[in-house]
Amino acid sequence: MTPEKPRLTSRHIWRIVIDLGANLVLPLLIYVLSHEAIGEVPALLASSMPPIALSLVDFIRDRRIDALSILVLIGIALSLLAFVGGGSVKALQLREKFGTLAFGLAFLGSAAIGKPIIFYLARASYARKGAAEGAKLDAARNLPHVRRMMTVMTVVWGAGLVAEFAVSLVLVYALPITQYLMIGPVVGYVTIAALAVWTYRYVRRTRDAQVAATPPPTPPAQPPQA
């Protein structure tokens, strides 16, 4: 349960650049360049294509899809359903934020029933490192401090994601479409970054407190000297 110290490599930097391009720059450019010619709704639909394309490329390349891509795809699907069902352009603007809300509620619900999602996400991450790492986490899952830590992290992430949706909802109605397309993704990146930093520090602080509370092993008794 020791958190790995985050390290920013050139690969991470390129991934950040690609994510920003697909989720912020390209959607904004597509909307700005096309909305006067084809209308707001088609332009917003077209601007959702880069995030979808990136998610598909990631899936084809890695044969798996990450949490952020899942949020994007679920959110876009929900927003399209809301629009087809009679929703407004605002529903299309929120796009992946509907996925954020769904994930946030799922996190909170899982904590409420005593099955914190964070444990299963951590289990999948540990399992990719090898069966021994996954077994180590399974063995620790019923320890009181581990269960408490997983529950707290799940609640904090759930509350953070729901709060992000609430902020985005306010911004959608307060800002013009172009400004929201610039600011909305930034709100998401800042939320995820803040939650990730908090998680790393919380896990490290909890681990250190547990180590400090654990009494040192009793040294073996020395045989009496003749």
C-alpha positions as a Markdown table, in Angstrom:
| # | Residue | x | y | z |
|---|---|---|---|---|
| 1 | Met | 0.0 | 0.0 | 0.0 |
| 2 | Thr | 3.0 | 2.3 | -0.4 |
| 3 | Pro | 2.2 | 5.0 | -2.9 |
| 4 | Glu | 4.6 | 5.4 | -5.8 |
| 5 | Lys | 6.2 | 8.8 | -6.1 |
| 6 | Pro | 4.8 | 10.5 | -9.2 |
| 7 | Arg | 7.4 | 11.1 | -11.9 |
| 8 | Leu | 6.8 | 13.3 | -15.0 |
| 9 | Thr | 8.4 | 11.7 | -18.0 |
| 10 | Ser | 8.5 | 12.7 | -21.7 |
| 11 | Arg | 5.8 | 10.1 | -22.4 |
| 12 | His | 3.5 | 11.7 | -19.8 |
| 13 | Ile | 4.1 | 15.2 | -21.2 |
| 14 | Trp | 3.2 | 14.0 | -24.7 |
| 15 | Arg | 0.1 | 12.3 | -23.3 |
| 16 | Ile | -0.9 | 15.6 | -21.7 |
| 17 | Val | -0.4 | 17.4 | -24.9 |
| 18 | Ile | -2.5 | 14.9 | -26.9 |
| 19 | Asp | -5.3 | 15.0 | -24.3 |
| 20 | Leu | -5.4 | 18.7 | -24.3 |
| 21 | Gly | -5.5 | 18.8 | -28.1 |
| 22 | Ala | -8.3 | 16.2 | -28.3 |
| 23 | Asn | -10.4 | 17.4 | -25.4 |
| 24 | Leu | -9.8 | 21.2 | -25.5 |
| 25 | Val | -8.1 | 22.7 | -28.6 |
| 26 | Leu | -9.6 | 20.6 | -31.4 |
| 27 | Pro | -13.2 | 20.8 | -30.1 |
| 28 | Leu | -12.9 | 24.5 | -29.6 |
| 29 | Leu | -11.5 | 25.0 | -33.1 |
| 30 | Ile | -14.1 | 22.8 | -34.8 |
| 31 | Tyr | -16.9 | 24.7 | -33.1 |
| 32 | Val | -15.5 | 28.2 | -33.8 |
| 33 | Leu | -14.8 | 27.4 | -37.4 |
| 34 | Ser | -18.1 | 25.6 | -38.2 |
| 35 | His | -21.0 | 26.9 | -36.0 |
| 36 | Glu | -21.9 | 29.9 | -38.3 |
| 37 | Ala | -21.9 | 27.7 | -41.4 |
| 38 | Ile | -23.7 | 24.6 | -40.1 |
| 39 | Gly | -25.4 | 25.8 | -36.8 |
| 40 | Glu | -24.7 | 25.3 | -33.1 |
| 41 | Val | -26.0 | 21.7 | -32.7 |
| 42 | Pro | -24.1 | 20.2 | -35.7 |
| 43 | Ala | -21.0 | 22.1 | -34.7 |
| 44 | Leu | -21.2 | 20.8 | -31.1 |
| 45 | Leu | -21.7 | 17.3 | -32.4 |
| 46 | Ala | -18.7 | 17.7 | -34.7 |
| 47 | Ser | -16.6 | 19.0 | -31.8 |
| 48 | Ser | -17.2 | 15.8 | -29.8 |
| 49 | Met | -15.5 | 13.7 | -32.5 |
| 50 | Pro | -11.8 | 14.3 | -31.4 |
| 51 | Pro | -12.4 | 12.9 | -27.8 |
| 52 | Ile | -14.2 | 9.9 | -29.3 |
| 53 | Ala | -11.5 | 9.3 | -31.8 |
| 54 | Leu | -8.8 | 9.5 | -29.1 |
| 55 | Ser | -10.6 | 7.0 | -27.0 |
| 56 | Leu | -11.0 | 4.6 | -29.9 |
| 57 | Val | -7.3 | 4.9 | -30.8 |
| 58 | Asp | -6.3 | 4.2 | -27.2 |
| 59 | Phe | -8.6 | 1.1 | -27.2 |
| 60 | Ile | -7.3 | -0.2 | -30.5 |
| 61 | Arg | -3.6 | 0.3 | -29.5 |
| 62 | Asp | -3.8 | -0.9 | -25.9 |
| 63 | Arg | -6.9 | -3.2 | -26.0 |
| 64 | Arg | -8.1 | -1.4 | -22.9 |
| 65 | Ile | -9.6 | 2.0 | -22.1 |
| 66 | Asp | -8.7 | 4.2 | -19.2 |
| 67 | Ala | -11.0 | 5.9 | -16.8 |
| 68 | Leu | -10.9 | 9.3 | -18.4 |
| 69 | Ser | -11.8 | 7.8 | -21.8 |
| 70 | Ile | -14.7 | 6.0 | -20.2 |
| 71 | Leu | -15.9 | 9.3 | -18.7 |
| 72 | Val | -15.7 | 11.0 | -22.1 |
| 73 | Leu | -17.6 | 8.2 | -24.0 |
| 74 | Ile | -20.3 | 7.7 | -21.3 |
| 75 | Gly | -20.8 | 11.4 | -21.0 |
| 76 | Ile | -21.1 | 12.0 | -24.8 |
| 77 | Ala | -23.5 | 9.1 | -25.1 |
| 78 | Leu | -25.7 | 10.4 | -22.3 |
| 79 | Ser | -25.6 | 13.9 | -23.6 |
| 80 | Leu | -26.7 | 12.7 | -27.1 |
| 81 | Leu | -29.5 | 10.7 | -25.5 |
| 82 | Ala | -30.6 | 13.7 | -23.6 |
| 83 | Phe | -30.6 | 15.8 | -26.7 |
| 84 | Val | -32.5 | 13.3 | -28.8 |
| 85 | Gly | -35.0 | 12.9 | -26.0 |
| 86 | Gly | -35.8 | 16.6 | -26.2 |
| 87 | Gly | -32.9 | 18.2 | -24.3 |
| 88 | Ser | -31.4 | 21.5 | -25.2 |
| 89 | Val | -28.0 | 22.6 | -26.6 |
| 90 | Lys | -26.9 | 22.8 | -23.0 |
| 91 | Ala | -27.1 | 19.0 | -22.7 |
| 92 | Leu | -24.7 | 18.7 | -25.6 |
| 93 | Gln | -22.3 | 21.3 | -24.0 |
| 94 | Leu | -22.1 | 19.2 | -20.9 |
| 95 | Arg | -21.1 | 16.1 | -22.9 |
| 96 | Glu | -18.6 | 14.1 | -20.7 |
| 97 | Lys | -19.8 | 15.9 | -17.6 |
| 98 | Phe | -22.8 | 13.6 | -17.5 |
| 99 | Gly | -20.3 | 10.7 | -17.3 |
| 100 | Thr | -18.5 | 12.6 | -14.5 |
| 101 | Leu | -21.8 | 12.8 | -12.6 |
| 102 | Ala | -22.6 | 9.1 | -13.2 |
| 103 | Phe | -19.2 | 8.1 | -11.9 |
| 104 | Gly | -19.4 | 10.4 | -8.9 |
| 105 | Leu | -22.7 | 9.0 | -7.9 |
| 106 | Ala | -21.4 | 5.4 | -8.4 |
| 107 | Phe | -18.5 | 6.2 | -6.1 |
| 108 | Leu | -20.7 | 7.6 | -3.4 |
| 109 | Gly | -23.2 | 4.7 | -3.7 |
| 110 | Ser | -20.4 | 2.1 | -3.5 |
| 111 | Ala | -19.1 | 3.7 | -0.3 |
| 112 | Ala | -22.6 | 3.7 | 1.1 |
| 113 | Ile | -23.0 | 0.0 | 0.7 |
| 114 | Gly | -19.6 | -0.9 | 2.0 |
| 115 | Lys | -18.1 | -1.8 | -1.4 |
| 116 | Pro | -15.8 | 1.2 | -2.2 |
| 117 | Ile | -15.0 | 1.4 | -5.9 |
| 118 | Ile | -11.5 | 2.6 | -5.2 |
| 119 | Phe | -10.5 | -0.9 | -3.9 |
| 120 | Tyr | -11.5 | -2.5 | -7.2 |
| 121 | Leu | -9.6 | 0.1 | -9.2 |
| 122 | Ala | -6.6 | -0.4 | -7.0 |
| 123 | Arg | -7.0 | -4.1 | -7.3 |
| 124 | Ala | -6.9 | -3.9 | -11.1 |
| 125 | Ser | -3.9 | -1.7 | -11.0 |
| 126 | Tyr | -2.0 | -4.0 | -8.6 |
| 127 | Ala | -3.0 | -7.1 | -10.6 |
| 128 | Arg | -1.3 | -5.6 | -13.7 |
| 129 | Lys | 2.0 | -5.6 | -11.8 |
| 130 | Gly | 1.7 | -9.4 | -11.1 |
| 131 | Ala | -0.4 | -11.9 | -9.2 |
| 132 | Ala | 1.6 | -11.5 | -6.1 |
| 133 | Glu | 0.8 | -7.7 | -5.9 |
| 134 | Gly | -2.9 | -8.4 | -6.4 |
| 135 | Ala | -2.9 | -11.1 | -3.7 |
| 136 | Lys | -1.1 | -8.7 | -1.3 |
| 137 | Leu | -3.9 | -6.1 | -1.7 |
| 138 | Asp | -6.5 | -8.9 | -1.3 |
| 139 | Ala | -4.9 | -9.9 | 2.0 |
| 140 | Ala | -5.0 | -6.4 | 3.3 |
| 141 | Arg | -8.5 | -5.4 | 2.2 |
| 142 | Asn | -10.2 | -6.4 | 5.5 |
| 143 | Leu | -7.7 | -4.6 | 7.7 |
| 144 | Pro | -9.6 | -1.8 | 9.5 |
| 145 | His | -7.2 | 1.0 | 8.4 |
| 146 | Val | -7.2 | -0.2 | 4.8 |
| 147 | Arg | -11.0 | -0.4 | 4.6 |
| 148 | Arg | -11.3 | 3.0 | 6.2 |
| 149 | Met | -8.7 | 4.5 | 3.7 |
| 150 | Met | -10.5 | 3.0 | 0.7 |
| 151 | Thr | -13.9 | 4.3 | 1.9 |
| 152 | Val | -12.6 | 7.8 | 2.6 |
| 153 | Met | -10.9 | 7.9 | -0.8 |
| 154 | Thr | -14.1 | 6.7 | -2.6 |
| 155 | Val | -16.2 | 9.3 | -0.8 |
| 156 | Val | -13.8 | 12.1 | -1.6 |
| 157 | Trp | -13.5 | 11.2 | -5.3 |
| 158 | Gly | -17.3 | 10.8 | -5.5 |
| 159 | Ala | -17.9 | 14.2 | -3.9 |
| 160 | Gly | -15.2 | 15.8 | -6.1 |
| 161 | Leu | -16.7 | 14.4 | -9.3 |
| 162 | Val | -20.3 | 15.5 | -8.3 |
| 163 | Ala | -18.9 | 18.9 | -7.4 |
| 164 | Glu | -17.2 | 19.2 | -10.8 |
| 165 | Phe | -20.5 | 18.5 | -12.5 |
| 166 | Ala | -22.2 | 21.1 | -10.4 |
| 167 | Val | -19.6 | 23.7 | -11.3 |
| 168 | Ser | -19.8 | 22.8 | -15.0 |
| 169 | Leu | -23.6 | 23.0 | -14.9 |
| 170 | Val | -23.4 | 26.6 | -13.6 |
| 171 | Leu | -20.8 | 27.5 | -16.1 |
| 172 | Val | -22.9 | 26.2 | -19.0 |
| 173 | Tyr | -25.7 | 28.6 | -18.2 |
| 174 | Ala | -23.4 | 31.5 | -17.2 |
| 175 | Leu | -21.0 | 31.5 | -20.2 |
| 176 | Pro | -21.3 | 31.6 | -24.0 |
| 177 | Ile | -20.6 | 28.3 | -25.8 |
| 178 | Thr | -17.2 | 29.3 | -27.0 |
| 179 | Gln | -16.0 | 30.4 | -23.5 |
| 180 | Tyr | -17.4 | 27.2 | -21.9 |
| 181 | Leu | -15.6 | 25.0 | -24.5 |
| 182 | Met | -12.4 | 26.7 | -23.3 |
| 183 | Ile | -13.1 | 26.6 | -19.5 |
| 184 | Gly | -15.1 | 23.4 | -19.2 |
| 185 | Pro | -12.3 | 20.9 | -19.9 |
| 186 | Val | -9.9 | 22.9 | -17.7 |
| 187 | Val | -12.3 | 22.4 | -14.7 |
| 188 | Gly | -12.1 | 18.7 | -15.3 |
| 189 | Tyr | -8.3 | 18.6 | -15.5 |
| 190 | Val | -8.0 | 20.7 | -12.4 |
| 191 | Thr | -10.5 | 18.5 | -10.5 |
| 192 | Ile | -8.7 | 15.2 | -11.5 |
| 193 | Ala | -5.3 | 16.7 | -10.7 |
| 194 | Ala | -6.4 | 18.0 | -7.3 |
| 195 | Leu | -8.0 | 14.6 | -6.4 |
| 196 | Ala | -4.9 | 12.7 | -7.5 |
| 197 | Val | -2.5 | 14.9 | -5.5 |
| 198 | Trp | -4.8 | 14.6 | -2.4 |
| 199 | Thr | -5.0 | 10.8 | -2.9 |
| 200 | Tyr | -1.2 | 10.5 | -3.0 |
| 201 | Arg | -0.7 | 12.6 | 0.1 |
| 202 | Tyr | -3.6 | 10.9 | 2.0 |
| 203 | Val | -2.3 | 7.4 | 1.3 |
| 204 | Arg | 1.2 | 8.4 | 2.3 |
| 205 | Arg | 0.0 | 10.1 | 5.5 |
| 206 | Thr | -2.2 | 7.1 | 6.4 |
| 207 | Arg | 0.7 | 4.7 | 5.8 |
| 208 | Asp | 3.1 | 6.7 | 7.9 |
| 209 | Ala | 0.5 | 7.0 | 10.8 |
| 210 | Gln | 0.0 | 3.2 | 10.7 |
| 211 | Val | 3.7 | 2.5 | 10.8 |
| 212 | Ala | 4.1 | 4.9 | 13.7 |
| 213 | Ala | 1.3 | 3.2 | 15.6 |
| 214 | Thr | 2.7 | -0.3 | 15.0 |
| 215 | Pro | 4.9 | -1.4 | 18.0 |
| 216 | Pro | 8.4 | -2.6 | 17.1 |
| 217 | Pro | 8.9 | -6.3 | 17.1 |
| 218 | Thr | 10.0 | -7.8 | 20.4 |
| 219 | Pro | 13.6 | -8.9 | 20.2 |
| 220 | Pro | 14.1 | -12.6 | 20.9 |
| 221 | Ala | 15.0 | -13.5 | 24.5 |
| 222 | Gln | 18.7 | -13.9 | 25.1 |
| 223 | Pro | 19.7 | -17.2 | 26.6 |
| 224 | Pro | 21.1 | -16.9 | 30.2 |
| 225 | Gln | 24.8 | -16.6 | 30.4 |
| 226 | Ala | 26.7 | -19.3 | 32.2 |
